[in-house]
Amino acid sequence: MISEEARESILDAAEQLYYAKGYAAVGMDELRAAAGVSLKRVYALFPSKNDIIKAVLGRKHLEWERMLSDAVASVGHDAGARLLAVYDFLENWFCTDDFRGCAFINAFGELGGTTPEIAQIVREHKASFQQYMADLVAEIGAPETLAAQLSILAEGAQSTAAISGDPRVAVQARGAAEVLVAAAMSAG
């Protein structure tokens, strides 16, 4: 197995295992077995477990951005519809069989207090989402403060859906977003 293939096998296995079981619960032997590579190869490509976690989160960030952008773009050019499409995207995600919450929130909960570099990756991911929401809010000409409110609403929906197991949380969040958008537009 060439290095790039082995690297991808390790990251694929790590992403699946960490998301299903948690970051701390997955040992290197379990990861090695799931990836089908030797422990020596794992450590040659990733000197530490934190290096694997950072690489997994880097991939998840790119995947999240692509999937969210695709979902928003799929509704066309209406700025209001684009903004609310974020919550439709969340609903679709919450309905998947393997939904276990936000990988970044999960990583922060497990490792953020003890691993500053993981906490920073999570903060950067969340800041990127907030900027994305700010860009969508700017498209409708609403006050900038609306972006933070809508971001908090989306983040809360992710946590609530993971804990409750109820994908309807996204529908409720979308309804609240509609109220916030209407109020912001009427005030401005």
C-alpha positions as CSV (number, residue, x, y, z in Angstrom):
1,M,0.0,0.0,0.0
2,I,1.5,3.3,-1.0
3,S,1.8,6.1,1.5
4,E,-1.1,8.2,0.2
5,E,-3.4,5.1,0.1
6,A,-2.4,4.2,3.6
7,R,-2.9,7.8,4.8
8,E,-6.4,7.9,3.3
9,S,-7.2,4.5,4.8
10,I,-6.1,5.6,8.2
11,L,-8.1,8.9,8.0
12,D,-11.2,7.1,6.7
13,A,-11.1,4.6,9.5
14,A,-10.3,7.3,12.1
15,E,-13.1,9.5,10.9
16,Q,-15.6,6.7,11.1
17,L,-14.4,5.4,14.5
18,Y,-14.0,8.8,16.2
19,Y,-17.5,9.9,15.0
20,A,-19.1,6.7,16.2
21,K,-17.2,6.1,19.5
22,G,-15.5,9.4,20.4
23,Y,-11.9,10.5,20.1
24,A,-10.6,9.3,23.4
25,A,-12.3,5.9,23.2
26,V,-10.5,4.8,20.0
27,G,-7.1,3.3,20.6
28,M,-4.3,3.0,18.0
29,D,-4.7,-0.8,17.8
30,E,-8.3,-0.5,16.9
31,L,-7.6,2.3,14.4
32,R,-4.7,0.2,12.8
33,A,-6.9,-2.8,12.5
34,A,-9.8,-0.8,10.9
35,A,-7.4,0.9,8.5
36,G,-5.7,-2.4,7.5
37,V,-2.2,-1.0,8.0
38,S,0.6,-1.8,10.4
39,L,1.1,0.3,13.6
40,K,4.5,1.1,12.3
41,R,2.9,2.6,9.1
42,V,0.4,4.6,11.2
43,Y,3.2,6.2,13.3
44,A,5.3,6.8,10.2
45,L,2.5,8.8,8.6
46,F,1.1,10.3,11.9
47,P,3.6,10.6,14.7
48,S,0.8,11.1,17.3
49,K,-2.9,10.5,17.7
50,N,-3.4,14.2,17.8
51,D,-1.9,14.4,14.3
52,I,-4.5,12.0,13.1
53,I,-7.3,14.0,14.9
54,K,-6.1,17.2,13.3
55,A,-6.0,15.7,9.9
56,V,-9.5,14.2,10.3
57,L,-10.9,17.6,11.4
58,G,-9.2,19.2,8.5
59,R,-11.0,16.9,6.1
60,K,-14.3,17.3,7.9
61,H,-14.0,21.1,7.6
62,L,-13.5,20.9,3.9
63,E,-16.4,18.3,3.6
64,W,-18.7,20.5,5.7
65,E,-18.0,23.6,3.6
66,R,-18.5,21.8,0.4
67,M,-21.8,20.1,1.5
68,L,-23.2,23.3,3.0
69,S,-22.2,25.4,0.0
70,D,-23.8,22.9,-2.4
71,A,-27.0,22.8,-0.4
72,V,-27.3,26.6,-0.3
73,A,-26.4,26.9,-4.0
74,S,-29.1,24.3,-4.9
75,V,-31.9,26.7,-4.0
76,G,-30.9,29.3,-6.6
77,H,-30.2,33.0,-6.3
78,D,-32.9,34.1,-3.9
79,A,-30.9,35.5,-0.9
80,G,-33.6,34.7,1.6
81,A,-34.0,31.1,0.4
82,R,-30.3,30.7,0.4
83,L,-30.1,31.8,4.1
84,L,-32.9,29.4,5.2
85,A,-31.4,26.6,3.1
86,V,-28.8,26.2,5.9
87,Y,-31.5,24.9,8.2
88,D,-32.8,22.5,5.4
89,F,-29.2,21.2,5.1
90,L,-29.1,20.6,8.8
91,E,-32.4,18.7,8.7
92,N,-31.1,16.4,6.0
93,W,-28.0,15.8,8.0
94,F,-29.9,15.2,11.2
95,C,-32.0,12.5,9.4
96,T,-29.0,10.4,8.4
97,D,-28.7,7.1,10.2
98,D,-25.2,7.8,11.5
99,F,-25.8,11.4,12.8
100,R,-23.9,11.8,16.1
101,G,-23.7,15.6,16.3
102,C,-21.0,17.9,15.1
103,A,-17.6,16.3,14.9
104,F,-16.1,19.7,16.0
105,I,-18.3,20.1,19.0
106,N,-17.6,16.5,19.9
107,A,-13.8,17.1,19.6
108,F,-14.0,20.3,21.6
109,G,-16.0,18.6,24.4
110,E,-13.5,15.7,24.6
111,L,-10.2,17.4,23.9
112,G,-10.6,21.2,23.9
113,G,-9.7,21.6,27.5
114,T,-6.5,19.6,27.3
115,T,-5.3,20.0,23.7
116,P,-5.0,23.6,22.7
117,E,-4.3,22.9,19.0
118,I,-7.5,20.9,18.7
119,A,-9.4,23.7,20.4
120,Q,-7.9,26.1,17.9
121,I,-9.0,24.0,14.9
122,V,-12.5,23.9,16.3
123,R,-12.6,27.6,16.9
124,E,-11.4,28.3,13.3
125,H,-14.1,26.0,11.9
126,K,-16.8,27.7,13.9
127,A,-15.5,31.1,12.9
128,S,-15.6,30.0,9.3
129,F,-19.2,29.0,9.6
130,Q,-20.0,32.4,11.3
131,Q,-18.4,34.2,8.4
132,Y,-20.4,32.1,5.9
133,M,-23.6,33.1,7.7
134,A,-22.5,36.7,7.8
135,D,-22.0,36.6,4.0
136,L,-25.5,35.1,3.6
137,V,-27.0,37.8,5.9
138,A,-25.2,40.5,3.8
139,E,-26.9,39.1,0.7
140,I,-30.3,39.9,2.1
141,G,-29.2,43.3,3.4
142,A,-29.9,42.5,7.1
143,P,-28.0,43.9,10.0
144,E,-24.7,42.1,10.8
145,T,-25.9,41.1,14.2
146,L,-28.4,38.7,12.6
147,A,-25.5,36.5,11.4
148,A,-24.4,35.8,15.0
149,Q,-28.0,35.0,16.0
150,L,-28.5,32.6,13.1
151,S,-25.2,31.0,13.7
152,I,-26.0,30.4,17.4
153,L,-29.4,29.0,16.3
154,A,-27.7,26.5,13.9
155,E,-25.1,25.5,16.5
156,G,-27.7,24.9,19.1
157,A,-29.8,22.8,16.7
158,Q,-26.8,20.6,16.1
159,S,-26.2,20.0,19.8
160,T,-29.9,19.5,20.5
161,A,-30.5,17.1,17.7
162,A,-27.5,15.0,18.7
163,I,-28.7,14.8,22.3
164,S,-32.4,14.3,21.6
165,G,-32.1,12.2,18.5
166,D,-34.9,14.3,17.0
167,P,-34.2,15.7,13.5
168,R,-37.2,18.0,13.8
169,V,-35.0,20.3,15.7
170,A,-33.8,21.7,12.4
171,V,-37.4,22.5,11.4
172,Q,-37.9,24.3,14.7
173,A,-34.6,26.2,14.2
174,R,-35.6,27.1,10.6
175,G,-38.9,28.5,12.0
176,A,-37.0,30.6,14.6
177,A,-34.6,31.8,11.8
178,E,-37.6,32.9,9.7
179,V,-38.8,35.0,12.7
180,L,-35.4,36.5,13.3
181,V,-35.0,37.4,9.6
182,A,-38.4,39.0,9.4
183,A,-37.8,41.0,12.5
184,A,-34.3,42.1,11.3
185,M,-35.7,43.1,7.9
186,S,-38.6,45.1,9.4
187,A,-36.3,46.9,11.8
188,G,-33.9,47.8,9.1
